[in-house]
Amino acid sequence: MTHPLVLQLRFTRSEFQRALAGVQEGDAQRRFLPMNCISWVAGHMADQEQRYWFRLRQGKLLLPEIHTGFKYGAPASTPPLAAMQEAWSTITQAADPWLDTLTSDLLQERHQPHAGGPDDFFTFGSLMQRVIYHYWYHTGEIMSIRQLLGHANLPEFVGNIDDEAPYLPE
């Protein structure tokens, strides 16, 4: 059975995609300073999943160009949304089989980063929570940008969590 925290991640991803639904390329590439554009945010979230589920776990990146262009602190850019969505799908779909294997014990195991010091460690459970919260932060940012763009009929609240991602005990 898939761990409940992984189910929450998947629901959060679906809400992120709901925020992107219907965005046209020109709007996705428009910046309202100091924010990044919508398409950059999509690449940024792809990078975070890639760093956590591949680089920290296996020491490799599926799409190195996504890391270079969209990591925290990378220069602003206005990439095509379609390309960022394709990268995001590639990374998240490749991560899903591994995510399905996670248990409470595995989520709590302490790991040391590849270049970390003796006191540095992380757990995949904490990283999972960080990704989920990061998605919610940027989902709100995307919705704000869409309001500034004049988009109408936007989602106003979290989707159908009761059916799609209800609370489940471990």
LUMGUGU-101952 format. One record per residue: residue number from 1; residue in three letters; z, y, x of N, C-alpha, C, CB in turn. Coordinates in steps of 0.001 Angstrom, whole numbers, plus 500000, padded with zeros to 6 digits. Glycine has a CB too. Layout:
N
> seq,type,n.z,n.y,n.x,ca.z,ca.y,ca.x,c.z,c.y,c.x,cb.z,cb.y,cb.x
> NUM,ALA,Z,Y,X,Z,Y,X,Z,Y,X,Z,Y,X
...
This chain:
170
> seq,type,n.z,n.y,n.x,ca.z,ca.y,ca.x,c.z,c.y,c.x,cb.z,cb.y,cb.x
> 1,MET,500000,498819,500835,500000,500000,500000,500000,501251,500885,501217,499994,499047
> 2,THR,499232,502228,500493,499153,503481,501244,500483,504230,501125,497975,504363,500729
> 3,HIS,500965,504744,502243,502237,505462,502256,502153,506705,501351,502617,505867,503709
> 4,PRO,503240,507024,500625,503227,508188,499730,502880,509506,500423,504564,508322,499071
> 5,LEU,503254,509680,501677,502920,510917,502371,501412,511020,502620,503684,511003,503698
> 6,VAL,500772,509896,502868,499314,509877,503034,498648,510223,501701,498828,508482,503548
> 7,LEU,499196,509728,500607,498654,510090,499291,498774,511595,499046,499384,509312,498174
> 8,GLN,499867,512191,499491,500024,513643,499360,498996,514387,500215,501450,514066,499760
> 9,LEU,498729,513871,501409,497696,514478,502253,496345,514430,501542,497613,513756,503622
> 10,ARG,496032,513302,500965,494731,513168,500291,494626,514106,499088,494510,511713,499840
> 11,PHE,495705,514250,498343,495694,515197,497229,495499,516618,497761,497009,515097,496408
> 12,THR,496191,516949,498834,496074,518279,499425,494651,518534,499903,497060,518439,500588
> 13,ARG,494043,517540,500520,492638,517671,500924,491754,517942,499712,492161,516398,501653
> 14,SER,492019,517234,498621,491184,517431,497426,491361,518836,496861,491526,516384,496349
> 15,GLU,492562,519381,496957,492789,520756,496502,492083,521758,497422,494303,521061,496445
> 16,PHE,492060,521480,498713,491323,522311,499664,489841,522310,499303,491531,521808,501117
> 17,GLN,489314,521126,499008,487909,521032,498623,487647,521719,497277,487481,519565,498556
> 18,ARG,488606,521679,496387,488462,522365,495099,488357,523872,495334,489661,522039,494155
> 19,ALA,489096,524392,496314,489017,525819,496638,487652,526191,497219,490123,526199,497625
> 20,LEU,486991,525236,497859,485674,525480,498458,484524,525255,497481,485487,524590,499663
> 21,ALA,484786,524616,496368,483717,524257,495417,482984,525503,494929,484298,523481,494211
> 22,GLY,481675,525448,495025,480842,526521,494500,480663,527713,495418,481404,526987,493239
> 23,VAL,481261,527691,496599,481105,528815,497528,479710,528743,498149,482215,528794,498640
> 24,GLN,478993,529837,498076,477649,529918,498659,477752,530262,500146,476782,530977,497913
> 25,GLU,476718,529890,500905,476736,530093,502366,477041,531533,502753,475400,529686,502965
> 26,GLY,476382,532489,502153,476608,533894,502519,478044,534320,502300,475689,534798,501726
> 27,ASP,478610,533900,501185,480008,534233,500910,480949,533509,501862,480361,533887,499466
> 28,ALA,480619,532274,502213,481471,531491,503113,481523,532113,504507,480965,530046,503204
> 29,GLN,480507,532869,504867,480424,533451,506198,480883,534912,506249,479012,533350,506700
> 30,ARG,481289,535446,505139,481713,536850,505089,483171,536979,505524,481526,537428,503664
> 31,ARG,483423,537957,506388,484783,538184,506891,485387,539427,506276,484783,538306,508415
> 32,PHE,486645,539313,505932,487465,540449,505544,488540,540552,506622,488086,540281,504077
> 33,LEU,488310,541432,507574,489224,541532,508703,490644,541834,508245,488749,542604,509669
> 34,PRO,491635,541246,508865,491591,540453,510099,491420,538954,509844,492854,540684,510897
> 35,MET,491164,538563,508591,491042,537133,508288,489745,536563,508859,491096,536900,506767
> 36,ASN,489744,535256,509064,488516,534550,509389,487751,534302,508096,488810,533213,510134
> 37,CYS,486510,533919,508222,485718,533617,507033,486048,532205,506526,484200,533747,507341
> 38,ILE,485627,531936,505317,485907,530651,504671,485361,529487,505487,485312,530624,503264
> 39,SER,484141,529598,505974,483551,528472,506717,484311,528212,508024,482060,528750,507021
> 40,TRP,484823,529268,508669,485616,529074,509881,486885,528297,509540,485967,530437,510538
> 41,VAL,487508,528638,508424,488734,527957,508004,488461,526460,507798,489294,528592,506699
> 42,ALA,487320,526119,507213,486973,524701,507012,486854,523990,508359,485644,524566,506214
> 43,GLY,486235,524639,509333,486147,524057,510673,487510,523944,511335,485224,524886,511544
> 44,HIS,488348,524920,511098,489700,524942,511663,490535,523766,511139,490397,526278,511330
> 45,MET,490433,523476,509851,491181,522347,509293,490609,521013,509790,491156,522397,507750
> 46,ALA,489307,520955,509960,488702,519748,510551,489259,519531,511950,487147,519865,510599
> 47,ASP,489390,520624,512705,489925,520504,514065,491360,520007,514057,489848,521844,514786
> 48,GLN,492179,520511,513146,493567,520065,513152,493663,518570,512874,494381,520846,512123
> 49,GLU,492928,518086,511888,492972,516634,511620,492459,515851,512823,492134,516281,510363
> 50,GLN,491412,516343,513440,490856,515667,514612,491873,515623,515759,489567,516372,515072
> 51,ARG,492534,516743,516024,493518,516783,517115,494664,515822,516854,494061,518204,517298
> 52,TYR,495163,515817,515630,496337,514992,515341,496005,513512,515243,496981,515447,514058
> 53,TRP,494958,513179,514508,494701,511764,514222,493857,511082,515292,494017,511630,512888
> 54,PHE,493195,511858,516160,492383,511242,517212,492855,511635,518613,490923,511633,517036
> 55,ARG,492966,512902,518892,493331,513307,520252,494740,512857,520610,493217,514820,520403
> 56,LEU,495705,513114,519733,497078,512710,520055,497270,511201,519987,498054,513388,519112
> 57,ARG,496492,510534,519164,496654,509088,519008,495841,508310,520032,496251,508665,517606
> 58,GLN,494624,508788,520310,493717,508020,521165,493259,508770,522414,492517,507610,520374
> 59,GLY,493610,510046,522502,493178,510821,523658,491717,511190,523639,493465,510072,524891
> 60,LYS,491103,511207,522455,489680,511550,522375,489437,512442,521159,488800,510264,522297
> 61,LEU,488290,513091,521184,487856,513917,520067,486532,513364,519544,487712,515415,520491
> 62,LEU,486411,513231,518237,485147,512775,517655,484058,513827,517819,485331,512437,516172
> 63,LEU,484424,515077,517546,483482,516191,517601,484079,517287,518490,483167,516738,516162
> 64,PRO,483893,517188,519807,484506,518160,520720,484140,519605,520402,484103,517850,522134
> 65,GLU,482934,519827,519888,482506,521188,519580,483339,521810,518458,481035,521197,519198
> 66,ILE,483885,520986,517588,484762,521497,516528,486068,521987,517155,485044,520394,515450
> 67,HIS,486583,521246,518112,487808,521686,518780,487563,522995,519544,488322,520588,519744
> 68,THR,486481,523047,520280,486181,524237,521078,486028,525477,520193,484903,524017,521899
> 69,GLY,485354,525327,519074,485040,526481,518239,486078,526867,517207,483794,526235,517554
> 70,PHE,487009,525949,516872,487861,526212,515713,489350,525955,515945,487402,525378,514574
> 71,LYS,489730,525698,517194,491154,525531,517481,491855,526872,517310,491375,524969,518918
> 72,TYR,493168,526813,517202,493952,528037,517112,493646,528914,518319,495470,527723,517026
> 73,GLY,493320,530170,518080,493010,531092,519151,491546,531141,519540,493804,530746,520327
> 74,ALA,490709,530262,518958,489273,530304,519253,488697,531615,518717,488531,529071,518628
> 75,PRO,487662,532117,519341,487060,533364,518864,486543,533217,517435,485918,533794,519793
> 76,ALA,486598,534317,516715,486064,534321,515358,484569,534040,515394,486347,535669,514658
> 77,SER,484100,533343,514385,482674,533075,514242,482394,532905,512750,482235,531799,515064
> 78,THR,481132,532848,512421,480738,532692,511014,479756,531522,510883,480098,534010,510465
> 79,PRO,480256,530300,511052,479379,529123,511026,478903,528811,509600,480111,527901,511614
> 80,PRO,477844,528025,509485,477408,527587,508155,478467,526676,507516,476043,526848,508246
> 81,LEU,478755,526913,506266,479735,526096,505560,479291,524633,505493,479961,526644,504148
> 82,ALA,478018,524402,505274,477531,523020,505172,477845,522237,506450,476009,523003,504899
> 83,ALA,477686,522863,507597,477972,522185,508868,479467,521912,509009,477473,523030,510058
> 84,MET,480290,522852,508566,481740,522658,508660,482200,521582,507691,482484,523973,508379
> 85,GLN,481600,521536,506518,481939,520500,505542,481529,519116,506064,481250,520789,504186
> 86,GLU,480390,519062,506720,479939,517785,507289,480902,517323,508390,478495,517918,507855
> 87,ALA,481312,518241,509253,482267,517889,510319,483595,517458,509713,482483,519085,511286
> 88,TRP,484072,518199,508713,485333,517877,508050,485260,516466,507437,485659,518935,506954
> 89,SER,484169,516170,506763,484006,514839,506151,483960,513741,507198,482736,514793,505306
> 90,THR,483238,513974,508276,483144,512982,509357,484534,512658,509903,482228,513499,510498
> 91,ILE,485303,513684,510173,486628,513499,510773,487594,512861,509792,487187,514834,511255
> 92,THR,487657,513376,508572,488640,512842,507619,488295,511412,507213,488717,513736,506370
> 93,GLN,487025,511111,507036,486644,509735,506681,486932,508764,507821,485157,509672,506308
> 94,ALA,486739,509211,509054,487034,508343,510197,488535,508128,510357,486452,508940,511483
> 95,ALA,489337,509105,509952,490794,508992,510076,491406,508124,508980,491425,510372,510043
> 96,ASP,490780,508067,507822,491386,507396,506670,491776,505933,506896,490450,507465,505530
> 97,PRO,490962,505108,507529,491408,503718,507730,492712,503625,508523,490325,502926,508448
> 98,TRP,492869,504459,509539,494123,504457,510299,495268,504984,509443,493984,505304,511579
> 99,LEU,495030,506061,508700,496081,506608,507836,496578,505559,506841,495565,507844,507084
> 100,ASP,495678,504706,506384,496067,503655,505431,497010,502624,506039,494834,502955,504905
> 101,THR,497095,502561,507357,497980,501577,508007,499392,502120,508234,497384,501142,509344
> 102,LEU,499600,503392,508009,500887,504000,508341,502002,503504,507427,500787,505515,508257
> 103,THR,503141,503271,508047,504357,502885,507338,505427,503920,507658,504825,501438,507736
> 104,SER,506538,503859,506960,507640,504783,507265,508085,504639,508715,508832,504535,506322
> 105,ASP,508152,503416,509205,508554,503210,510600,507563,503855,511567,508678,501714,510901
> 106,LEU,506266,503657,511328,505257,504243,512211,505262,505770,512137,503870,503709,511852
> 107,LEU,505519,506325,510962,505560,507781,510810,506752,508400,511541,505614,508150,509333
> 108,GLN,507779,507605,511793,508979,508117,512449,509015,507846,513952,510193,507517,511808
> 109,GLU,508096,507025,514465,508073,506729,515900,507862,507997,516706,506974,505708,516226
> 110,ARG,508621,508091,517792,508474,509245,518684,507361,508963,519693,509818,509560,519417
> 111,HIS,506483,509952,519864,505376,509849,520816,505423,511054,521734,503998,509757,520087
> 112,GLN,504957,510862,522936,504886,511955,523891,503439,512420,523997,505436,511525,525279
> 113,PRO,503214,513745,523937,501837,514237,524109,501290,513830,525471,501782,515775,523955
> 114,HIS,499975,513732,525568,499338,513307,526817,499700,514210,527983,497835,513274,526651
> 115,ALA,499845,515508,527738,500175,516443,528813,501572,517029,528621,499136,517570,528878
> 116,GLY,502386,516359,527846,503712,516896,527537,504719,516669,528635,504223,516294,526278
> 117,GLY,505785,517450,528547,506888,517295,529480,507826,516193,529026,507647,518604,529633
> 118,PRO,508866,515893,529806,509764,514782,529486,510535,514968,528176,510741,514592,530608
> 119,ASP,510706,516208,527733,511448,516446,526493,510523,516674,525295,512367,517645,526663
> 120,ASP,509210,516683,525520,508257,516890,524439,508018,515579,523700,506929,517457,524982
> 121,PHE,508013,515640,522395,507656,514469,521607,507212,514944,520227,508852,513465,521503
> 122,PHE,506582,514053,519517,506196,514330,518142,506272,513030,517363,504768,514954,518062
> 123,THR,506297,513144,516063,506134,511981,515192,504922,512259,514315,507431,511703,514323
> 124,PHE,504220,511211,513943,503080,511401,513056,503537,511846,511668,502262,510110,512956
> 125,GLY,504765,511527,511287,505291,512008,510017,505413,513520,510001,506640,511377,509734
> 126,SER,505949,514094,511069,506053,515558,511147,504672,516201,511231,506902,515975,512363
> 127,LEU,503765,515580,511981,502407,516109,512055,501733,516065,510688,501580,515321,513079
> 128,MET,501969,514992,509931,501397,514874,508589,501874,516026,507707,501775,513517,507951
> 129,GLN,503165,516299,507766,503688,517413,506978,503080,518737,507431,505215,517471,507083
> 130,ARG,502940,518918,508731,502343,520152,509249,500914,520318,508729,502351,520150,510795
> 131,VAL,500136,519250,508722,498758,519326,508218,498763,519694,506734,498016,517979,508438
> 132,ILE,499611,519036,505965,499670,519316,504528,500005,520782,504285,500711,518411,503840
> 133,TYR,501033,521295,504930,501424,522691,504724,500350,523651,505223,502747,522980,505429
> 134,HIS,499691,523293,506307,498617,524123,506848,497455,524196,505856,498132,523567,508208
> 135,TYR,497127,523064,505248,496086,523082,504204,496463,524033,503078,495860,521666,503638
> 136,TRP,497705,523984,502614,498108,524848,501500,498028,526312,501901,499533,524504,501034
> 137,TYR,498420,526625,503123,498320,528003,503610,496873,528481,503513,498833,528111,505071
> 138,HIS,495940,527705,504063,494542,528119,504093,493868,527995,502728,493787,527299,505111
> 139,THR,494332,527109,501876,493793,527060,500513,494081,528383,499805,494403,525864,499713
> 140,GLY,495297,528882,499956,495633,530184,499385,494799,531302,499991,497108,530478,499584
> 141,GLU,494581,531239,501291,493765,532255,501956,492334,532227,501420,493769,532038,503484
> 142,ILE,491779,531037,501258,490423,530916,500716,490352,531504,499314,489977,529446,500696
> 143,MET,491341,531216,498500,491334,531750,497139,491439,533277,497159,492491,531145,496316
> 144,SER,492200,533835,498090,492279,535295,498220,490924,535878,498621,493353,535688,499256
> 145,ILE,490268,535251,499591,488942,535712,500013,487974,535641,498842,488415,534868,501201
> 146,ARG,488036,534565,498096,487135,534430,496940,487403,535512,495902,487288,533042,496298
> 147,GLN,488644,535887,495710,488940,536992,494798,488343,538293,495331,490466,537141,494601
> 148,LEU,488461,538537,496634,487873,539733,497231,486350,539734,497092,488265,539836,498707
> 149,LEU,485757,538560,497094,484306,538434,496919,483885,538610,495458,483834,537075,497429
> 150,GLY,484857,538667,494559,484556,538850,493146,484258,537568,492398,483410,539761,493004
> 151,HIS,484608,536418,492968,484363,535148,492287,485244,535055,491041,484633,533949,493239
> 152,ALA,484687,534530,489990,485410,534408,488720,485716,532941,488426,484591,535029,487562
> 153,ASN,486592,532731,487467,486943,531380,486992,487447,530475,488104,485744,530733,486332
> 154,LEU,488274,531020,488955,488836,530249,490062,490030,529437,489579,489249,531178,491222
> 155,PRO,490306,528317,490229,491527,527583,489893,492732,528500,490061,491678,526313,490780
> 156,GLU,493664,528402,489147,494827,529281,489187,496103,528576,489604,495027,529910,487853
> 157,PHE,496077,527268,489697,497302,526550,490023,496928,525207,490616,498208,526374,488772
> 158,VAL,497901,524524,491143,497699,523193,491713,497079,522284,490656,499042,522598,492236
> 159,GLY,496176,521428,491097,495492,520514,490188,496407,519458,489596,494364,519846,490901
> 160,ASN,495825,518380,489140,496518,517345,488377,497369,516440,489273,495508,516505,487606
> 161,ILE,498427,517003,489808,499303,516251,490717,500002,515105,489995,500346,517182,491345
> 162,ASP,500284,515272,488711,501003,514223,487974,500227,512907,487939,501287,514685,486549
> 163,ASP,498919,512984,487838,498109,511770,487817,497573,511398,489209,496950,511945,486848
> 164,GLU,497239,512401,490012,496563,512150,491285,497523,511931,492451,495651,513297,491604
> 165,ALA,498690,512529,492406,499628,512396,493538,501059,512603,493065,499287,513411,494660
> 166,PRO,501511,511791,492125,502887,511960,491637,503876,511571,492736,503131,511103,490358
> 167,TYR,505101,511982,492556,506146,511575,493481,506262,510057,493449,507502,512246,493126
> 168,LEU,506282,509466,494631,506510,508033,494776,507560,507811,495869,505179,507282,495113
> 169,PRO,508542,507011,495610,509504,506717,496680,508830,505858,497746,510768,505996,496115
> 170,GLU,509395,505880,498942,508851,505041,500012,509036,503571,499690,509515,505372,501349
